[in-house]
Amino acid sequence: MTDDVVKKSPKLSKMETIKAESRQLRGTIAEELANPEPNFSGDAAQLLKFHGTYQQDDREKRNLKDEQGNRLGKAYSCMIRICTPGGKLTAEQFLGQLDLCDTLGEGTLRLTSRQASQLHGVLKKNLRETIHKINQLQLDTYAACGDVNRNVMCNPAPYKNNRILEQMQATTDALAAHLKPKSTSYFELWVSDEEGNRENITDFQPVEEPVYGKTYLPRKFKFGISLPEDNHVDILAQDTGLLAIVEDGSVVGYNLYVGGGMGRTPSAKKTFPAIGKLMAFVPYDEVCAVAEAVVKVQRDYGNREDRKVARLKYLIANWGIEKFRKKVEEYYGSPLEDAREAEITGVDDYMGWREQGDGKLFVGIQIESGRIKDEGELRIKTGLRRVLEKFKMPVRLTALQSMILCDIDPSDKNEISQILQEHGIRPAEDYSPSRRFAISCPALPMCGLSVTESERVMPQFMDRFDAELEKQGLQKDVISVHMTGCPNGCARPYTPDIGLVGRSVGKYTIFLGGNTRGTRLGFIFQDQVPLDEIVPRLSPVLNFYRQQREPNETFGDFCARIGEQSLIEQFTETA
Ligand code: SF4
């Protein structure tokens, strides 16, 4: 199916028309930036996503009235996502983001589950200035959202003199650059210093989009790169996962997994979460070429009529992996090698102090739900600012919404620890292993799709969960919990030991049977469970695990061994 065929189909989703008529992602964004309205029109808001911005409104302010009783209207603002392939940032770039959240945002910075960061609460009138300044930090927001390849994830370990990790980060950067859209609209809208330099309709000359064509992809697309012994970035939850194959201390290539994806709609049986299927081995130097072929097959054959089933996982479910592989080979121009022997065996969170291999240290800092803010005694933002201003170390963002400060001279360790402690930032060892692996999505009040709370209730939930683990003597176990405020699954809730997925107001679906390694999907244990009842409902299962587990068996592996039916039969009536 070519772009032209796509364009003529009578049943295309509305988004396809918006993209096709957007003049390469321009639409009416420039004009609307110049008007005094507090919000963008619907079509412009859709195109803004390709530029890294979601228009949102505070759902808790929708019914506010003025003194005369008149509705105040929606409280619009923008969430701006900043791309950081592999989570790499300089101190200046991190500090610059803190400055922006204070001056143009709502005062917090959020680290995402894809090693990116988000500014929240940016008003429309400040949007251009904000993105412009992000680019002055040598960062960008281009393709952080939208129907394109998003931030490329990679193992964030900052170990030095480690050729394997260096190669993986090099692949990450190459992929991120190769799969960026080529439309110049981003630079005209946000980067150009001259207001008059924005291209107008009559002047518009399209540039070639060699990977995406005229209408970009049917839906978002995600890449992740991991090591067999450390699936930190959860590659099987992504459209395309690359597992490093190492020989003699070098990455010789990657096993390629395709078709992972988390989102589902409970009311639509045709939707489902999926983990990636192993397809082939890709030599190190061929990654961009094969990745391009995978993306182009999805571009040309992915569903453009129904966005609910437009992700790559549905194409692969329809075709089967063999047909998909043959089509990718056709686009690539050569047969692919069969996958090499490799198994995902572990995961690391990189928290706490560690030697980094060159005489220096790094320290992983736990940021609950990725929210960098000052609140009460816990002044994460100010503490990090003080450390980074003084020591100017590079930063890595993790896939667990936390961060790593790198290149620390051992003689500075005590002072850094002291500053962190003075600001209430506790060392990683103070957190339970389960809490270190817990993540949650932002959800209410700003996410328009959320049906219930996630980030705001996660700390209290983890307090109760930690207390239960302590009571059962399981406090040293890693039992990963991922919570989301709706089934879209932004915090990858279908692969950990326990997934909590917002189902209706105050209620969640509990998934069990995944694992921290991200190699298996969980199953629905109980549905529509009120937040306060989740721990009581898990308690007998944890007790069963404590009594019946095999040596070194994790909670998720135990649940999978016992099985969905057996666990439901044994424990549902106790609810
Ligand atoms: Fe919003 Fe749902 Fe994503 Fe959470 S999982 S951020 S509620 S879309």
Boltz pocket constraint, residues with backbone or C-beta under 6 A from the ligand:
constraints:
  - pocket:
      binder: B
      contacts: [[A, 441], [A, 442], [A, 443], [A, 444], [A, 447], [A, 448], [A, 449], [A, 450], [A, 451], [A, 452], [A, 454], [A, 484], [A, 485], [A, 486], [A, 487], [A, 488], [A, 489], [A, 490], [A, 491]]
      max_distance: 6.0
